[in-house]
């Protein structure tokens, strides 16, 4: 039997290709960053061609590094930054504009217009999503309405829309498809039918002809071309759903949190969508072949790891992202400084587009160490807000939190997270859970793994942080955080 499974992990800041064995161990990896383009305040773009070319380059690099050929792979899966919106010519494959990234807020005026006629939750019953700049539908409408000639070309059937999974699948297989997890983030798919909804298309002004076909998250879509010549492409999952699968969270109540550019906390809720009353998103967790779709509650946080990058790139406070921990540890506490990183507004559980980044509590005493510590703690506080909302929605107190993503190497952050949540925080032995989840989806489709029990046996604990903060201190910090959040609101 073919020895390995490959996974394309196309994220907000970089593209990676990782090869896994049957035990979920990493055999080869290659990674390449792409540019972050900021034409105006609040606008965030990527170059689709750069993403495509980087992805193809890291595939070849990873295979060469382990002396592997495409024929050594049983299948490949794709996981991707979600909601990021692309539109391209069906004949030439050329994008009509840069990709509009999930963090982009240029459609805020459209959100306000739609909210006035029906409220922020007017589409939540069908889509599980509030009206927000985060999702793809209004980004697509912006492209249709603001790039000259694009709407006419789209209505003539000449253009194709997709999130990044669709863009890569188009170039790998020539097919125009997306899976249910990515489709559920467009605000154009009905959660019950798992199909594009005519009423939603009309409300958002999107022509049906630009949309890809919706497919399961795990099945064979076709054989790849180029650097993966002949390899079955057999799995697609949005990055956070992929991490949920990579963390082996297959039962209702099981949850994980991924610490990356943003933070994304997902709890598996079973085969019926659970509607949130506390600011969370209802999303598709996965659809494995012909099995019923499963769902999750999600708390999405826009800016966490991106705040560390901002301190590095915009302020020069640190030379590398890894330096943040040492700088934060140069002071014993935050000095009563709080950083609300609402650079793209506040997502769950607030959904406030009028929020803006705020540093509160500054005095002459405050130093770079206090700002660094406040930046790290901001991640933990935002996760705390989402966990409390999830507990209220589900009625299930969180017993522990499984964590993954680039920031989990920061032990100071992980300990503080355990302290403010007052639950253990657990890191698995494989921190590449997003790519691993995509590999799992592809491997299940071709029989590389027999079923979910095989995947559960691969999960192993590597490190655990236990809460060690007294209740009064925890309450005091949470109260000050809430005051800082209030100060960030009402800027637009």
C-alpha positions in Angstrom: 0.0 0.0 0.0 1.1 3.6 -0.7 3.0 4.8 2.3 1.9 8.3 3.0 -0.8 11.1 2.8 -0.1 14.7 1.8 -1.9 17.8 3.0 -1.9 21.3 1.5 -2.3 23.8 4.3 -3.0 27.2 2.7 -3.2 29.8 5.5 -3.5 33.5 6.0 0.2 34.2 6.1 1.8 31.2 4.4 1.3 28.0 2.3 2.6 24.7 3.5 2.7 21.1 2.3 3.1 18.3 4.9 3.4 14.6 4.4 2.1 12.3 7.2 2.4 8.6 7.9 -0.4 6.3 9.2 0.4 7.2 12.8 -0.1 10.9 12.0 3.6 11.6 12.3 5.2 14.4 10.1 7.5 13.0 7.4 8.2 16.1 5.4 7.2 19.8 5.5 7.8 22.9 3.5 6.5 26.4 4.0 6.5 29.7 2.2 5.1 33.0 3.3 3.1 35.3 1.0 2.7 39.1 1.0 0.0 40.8 3.1 -1.4 43.7 1.0 -3.0 46.7 2.8 -4.2 49.2 0.1 -6.2 51.3 2.6 -7.0 51.1 6.3 -9.2 48.0 6.9 -8.4 46.5 3.5 -6.5 43.2 3.5 -5.6 41.5 0.2 -3.6 38.6 -1.1 -2.2 37.9 -4.6 -4.0 34.7 -5.8 -1.2 33.9 -8.3 1.4 34.2 -5.5 -0.6 31.8 -3.4 -1.0 29.3 -6.2 2.7 29.4 -7.1 3.8 29.2 -3.5 1.6 26.2 -3.0 3.0 24.4 -6.0 6.5 25.3 -4.9 6.2 23.9 -1.4 4.7 20.7 -2.7 7.8 20.0 -4.7 10.1 21.1 -1.9 8.6 18.9 0.7 8.6 15.8 -1.6 12.3 16.4 -2.5 13.3 16.9 1.1 12.1 13.4 2.0 13.1 11.9 -1.4 9.5 11.1 -2.2 7.6 10.9 -5.5 3.9 11.7 -6.0 3.3 8.0 -6.4 4.4 7.6 -2.7 1.2 9.4 -1.7 -2.1 7.6 -1.4 -4.0 10.9 -1.6 -3.8 14.5 -0.8 -6.2 16.8 1.2 -6.6 20.6 1.2 -7.2 22.9 4.1 -7.5 26.6 3.7 -8.0 30.0 5.2 -11.8 30.4 5.0 -14.0 33.2 3.8 -11.1 34.8 1.7 -12.8 35.5 -1.6 -11.5 35.1 -5.2 -13.0 35.6 -8.6 -11.3 34.6 -11.8 -11.8 34.1 -15.6 -13.0 30.6 -16.5 -11.0 30.5 -19.7 -7.7 32.0 -18.7 -7.7 31.2 -15.0 -6.6 34.8 -14.3 -8.0 36.5 -11.2 -10.0 39.7 -11.9 -8.7 41.3 -8.6 -6.7 40.4 -5.6 -8.2 38.0 -3.1 -10.2 39.8 -0.4 -9.0 38.3 2.9 -11.4 37.2 5.7 -10.0 40.1 7.8 -10.9 42.7 5.2 -13.6 45.2 6.4 -14.3 47.3 3.2 -17.8 45.9 3.1 -18.8 47.4 6.5 -21.2 49.9 4.8 -23.0 47.0 3.0 -23.3 45.2 6.4 -24.9 48.3 7.9 -27.3 48.6 4.9 -28.5 45.0 5.2 -28.7 45.2 9.0 -31.1 48.1 8.8 -33.5 45.9 6.9 -33.9 43.0 9.2 -31.2 43.2 11.8 -27.8 41.6 12.2 -29.3 38.1 12.5 -31.7 38.3 9.5 -29.9 35.3 7.8 -28.8 33.4 10.9 -31.7 30.9 10.8 -30.6 29.7 7.3 -26.9 30.2 7.5 -25.9 30.1 11.2 -24.1 33.4 10.7 -24.6 37.0 11.7 -24.2 39.8 9.1 -20.5 40.7 9.3 -17.7 41.7 7.0 -16.0 38.4 7.9 -18.0 36.2 5.5 -17.6 35.8 1.7 -21.0 36.9 0.2 -20.5 40.6 0.6 -16.8 40.4 -0.4 -18.0 38.7 -3.6 -20.7 41.4 -4.1 -18.0 44.1 -3.7 -16.0 42.5 -6.5 -19.1 42.3 -8.7 -20.0 46.0 -8.0 -16.6 47.7 -7.9 -14.3 46.0 -10.4 -15.2 47.4 -13.9 -17.0 45.0 -16.1 -17.0 42.2 -13.7 -20.7 41.9 -13.0 -21.6 41.6 -16.7 -18.9 39.0 -17.2 -20.2 37.1 -14.1 -23.8 37.1 -15.3 -22.6 35.9 -18.7 -21.0 32.9 -17.1 -17.4 33.8 -17.8 -16.2 34.1 -14.2 -15.8 31.6 -11.3 -16.0 32.4 -7.6 -14.3 30.5 -4.9 -12.6 30.5 -1.5 -9.0 29.4 -1.5 -9.8 25.7 -1.6 -11.7 26.2 -4.8 -8.9 28.2 -6.4 -6.3 25.5 -5.6 -8.6 22.7 -6.8 -9.2 24.5 -10.0 -5.5 24.6 -10.7 -4.8 21.1 -9.5 -7.8 19.2 -11.1 -9.6 21.7 -13.4 -12.8 21.3 -11.3 -14.9 24.1 -9.9 -15.9 22.7 -6.5 -15.9 23.5 -2.7 -16.8 21.4 0.3 -19.6 21.9 2.7 -17.4 23.5 5.4 -16.1 26.2 3.2 -19.6 26.7 1.6 -21.0 27.2 5.1 -18.8 30.2 5.5 -20.0 32.1 2.4 -23.4 33.0 3.9 -24.9 31.7 0.7 -25.5 28.1 1.7 -28.5 26.8 3.6 -27.3 24.8 6.6 -30.2 22.3 6.4 -30.1 21.5 2.7 -26.3 22.0 2.2 -27.1 23.8 -1.1 -26.9 27.3 -2.4 -30.1 29.2 -1.5 -31.9 31.2 -4.2 -33.2 33.7 -1.6 -29.8 34.3 -0.2 -28.3 34.8 -3.7 -31.0 37.4 -4.4 -30.4 39.2 -1.1 -26.7 39.5 -1.7 -26.9 40.1 -5.5 -24.9 37.1 -6.5 -25.5 35.4 -9.8 -25.8 31.6 -9.5 -23.5 30.9 -12.4 -20.3 32.0 -10.6 -20.7 29.5 -7.7 -18.8 26.1 -7.4 -20.5 22.8 -6.9 -20.8 21.8 -3.2 -19.2 18.4 -2.4 -18.5 16.3 0.8 -15.4 17.0 2.8 -14.1 13.5 2.3 -14.3 11.8 -1.1 -12.2 11.4 -4.3 -12.7 14.5 -6.4 -10.2 13.6 -9.1 -6.5 13.2 -9.8 -4.0 16.1 -9.5 -1.8 17.5 -12.2 1.5 19.3 -11.9 3.7 18.5 -8.9 1.2 16.0 -7.6 0.6 14.3 -10.9 -1.7 11.3 -10.6 -2.4 11.7 -6.8 -6.1 11.5 -5.9 -7.3 14.8 -4.3 -9.7 13.4 -1.7 -10.3 15.8 1.1 -11.3 19.5 1.6 -11.9 21.2 5.0 -11.8 24.8 6.1 -8.8 25.3 8.4 -10.7 25.3 11.6 -12.9 22.3 10.8 -9.7 20.5 9.7 -8.1 21.3 13.2 -11.3 19.9 14.8 -10.8 16.7 12.9 -7.0 16.7 13.5 -7.7 16.9 17.3 -10.0 13.9 17.0 -13.0 15.9 18.3 -15.7 13.6 16.7 -18.3 13.5 19.5 -20.7 16.2 20.7 -19.2 18.3 23.4 -15.6 17.8 22.3 -13.8 21.1 21.6 -10.5 22.6 20.4 -9.0 26.0 20.1 -6.5 26.9 17.4 -4.1 29.8 18.0 -3.0 31.3 14.7 -3.4 34.6 13.0 -6.7 34.6 14.8 -8.2 32.2 17.3 -11.0 29.8 16.5 -12.7 27.7 19.2 -15.0 24.9 17.8 -17.2 22.5 19.7 -18.7 19.5 18.0 -22.5 19.4 18.4 -23.5 16.3 16.4 -25.7 15.8 13.3 -28.1 18.7 14.2 -27.1 22.4 14.0 -27.2 24.1 17.4 -28.3 27.7 17.2 -26.4 30.2 19.4 -28.0 32.7 21.7 -24.7 34.2 22.8 -22.9 35.4 19.7 -21.4 32.2 18.4 -21.5 30.9 14.8 -23.2 27.7 13.7 -21.1 26.0 11.1 -20.7 22.6 9.3 -18.0 20.5 11.0 -17.6 18.0 8.2 -19.4 15.7 5.8 -17.5 12.4 5.3 -18.6 10.8 2.1 -22.3 9.7 2.1 -22.6 10.1 5.9 -24.8 12.8 7.4 -23.1 16.2 7.9 -22.0 17.1 11.4 -22.1 20.6 12.9 -20.2 22.7 15.4 -20.5 25.9 17.4 -17.7 28.3 16.7 -16.2 31.3 18.3 -14.1 33.3 15.8 -11.5 35.8 17.0 -9.9 38.0 14.3 -6.6 39.1 15.8 -4.4 37.0 18.1 -1.1 35.9 16.5 -1.5 38.8 14.1 -1.1 41.1 17.0 2.3 39.7 17.7 3.2 40.2 14.1 2.0 43.8 14.3 4.2 44.5 17.3 7.1 43.0 15.3 6.4 44.6 11.9 4.7 47.9 12.6 6.2 48.9 16.0 9.5 47.1 16.0 9.0 46.1 19.6 10.4 42.7 18.9 12.7 41.3 16.2 10.9 38.0 15.8 7.5 36.6 16.9 9.3 34.2 19.2 10.8 37.2 21.2 7.4 38.1 22.6 7.5 35.7 25.5 10.9 36.8 26.8 9.8 40.5 26.6 6.5 39.7 28.4 8.4 37.8 31.1 10.6 40.9 31.7 7.8 42.2 33.9 5.9 40.4 36.7 2.5 41.3 35.5 0.6 43.5 32.9 1.0 46.7 35.0 -2.7 47.2 34.6 -2.3 47.5 30.8 -4.9 45.9 28.6 -4.7 45.6 24.8 -8.0 45.1 22.8 -6.8 44.1 19.3 -10.0 45.1 17.4 -8.1 45.9 14.2 -11.0 44.4 12.2 -13.7 45.1 14.7 -14.6 42.5 17.3 -15.8 39.1 16.2 -17.4 36.5 18.6 -19.2 36.9 20.9 -19.5 40.7 20.4 -19.8 41.1 16.6 -19.1 44.8 16.8 -17.8 46.3 13.5 -17.5 49.7 15.3 -14.7 48.5 17.6 -11.1 49.5 17.1 -7.8 48.6 18.6 -7.3 50.1 22.0 -4.5 50.0 24.6 -6.1 50.9 28.0 -4.5 51.7 31.4 -1.3 53.3 30.2 0.8 55.3 32.6 4.4 56.5 32.7 5.1 53.2 34.5 4.2 51.1 31.5 7.0 49.6 29.4 7.5 47.5 26.3 7.3 44.5 28.6 3.9 45.5 29.8 2.6 46.0 26.3 4.0 42.7 25.2 2.4 41.0 28.2 -0.9 42.7 27.5 -0.8 41.6 23.9 -0.3 37.9 24.9 -3.0 38.2 27.6 -5.5 39.7 25.1 -5.5 36.3 23.3 -6.4 34.5 26.5 -9.1 37.0 27.4 -10.7 36.8 24.0 -10.7 33.0 24.2 -12.2 33.3 27.7 -15.1 35.3 26.3 -15.8 32.7 23.7 -15.6 29.8 26.1 -18.1 31.4 28.5 -20.5 32.0 25.6 -20.1 28.4 24.4 -20.8 27.1 27.9 -24.0 29.1 28.1 -25.1 27.9 24.7 -24.3 24.2 25.2 -25.1 24.0 28.9 -21.8 22.0 29.2 -19.0 23.3 31.4 -15.7 22.9 29.7 -13.6 20.3 31.5 -10.4 21.0 29.5 -9.4 22.7 26.3 -7.4 21.0 23.5 -5.1 23.5 21.9 -3.1 23.8 18.7 -1.6 26.3 16.3 1.6 28.3 16.2 1.1 30.2 19.5 0.9 27.0 21.7 4.7 27.0 21.9 4.4 30.0 24.1 4.1 28.4 27.6 3.5 31.7 29.3 0.4 32.2 27.2 -0.8 28.6 27.7 -0.4 28.9 31.5 -2.3 32.2 31.6 -5.0 30.7 29.4 -5.4 27.9 31.9 -5.5 30.4 34.8 -8.2 32.7 33.4 -10.4 29.7 32.2 -9.8 27.7 35.4 -9.5 24.5 33.4 -6.6 22.4 32.1 -5.1 23.4 28.7 -3.9 20.3 26.8 -1.5 20.3 23.8 -1.3 17.1 21.6 1.9 15.6 20.5 1.2 16.6 16.9 0.6 20.4 16.8 0.1 20.3 13.0 -3.5 19.5 13.6 -4.9 21.6 10.8 -2.9 19.9 8.1 -3.4 16.5 9.8 -7.2 17.0 9.7 -7.0 17.5 5.9 -4.8 14.4 5.6 -7.4 12.5 7.7 -10.2 13.5 5.4 -8.3 12.4 2.3 -7.0 9.2 3.9 -10.5 8.1 5.0 -11.8 8.6 1.4 -9.2 6.2 -0.1 -9.2 3.7 2.8 -5.8 4.7 4.1 -7.4 4.8 7.5 -10.4 2.5 8.2 -12.4 4.9 10.3 -12.6 7.4 13.1 -11.3 4.9 15.7 -8.0 4.8 13.8 -7.8 8.6 14.1 -8.6 8.6 17.8 -5.8 6.2 18.5 -3.3 8.7 16.9 -4.1 11.5 19.3 -1.7 11.7 22.2 -1.2 14.3 24.9 2.2 16.1 25.0 1.8 18.8 27.6 -0.8 20.0 30.1 -1.1 23.3 31.9 -3.1 23.4 35.1 -4.8 26.5 36.5 -2.9 28.1 39.4 -4.6 31.5 39.8 -6.8 32.3 42.8 -10.5 33.2 42.2 -10.2 36.9 43.3 -7.3 37.6 41.0 -9.1 35.9 38.1 -12.2 37.9 38.7 -10.3 41.2 39.0 -8.5 40.6 35.7 -11.7 39.6 33.9 -13.4 42.8 35.2 -10.6 45.0 33.9 -10.7 43.2 30.5 -14.4 43.9 30.2 -13.8 47.6 30.9 -11.1 47.7 28.2 -13.5 46.1 25.7 -16.1 48.7 26.5 -13.5 51.5 25.7 -12.9 50.0 22.3 -16.5 50.2 21.1 -18.3 53.0 19.2 -15.4 54.2 16.9 -17.5 54.0 13.7 
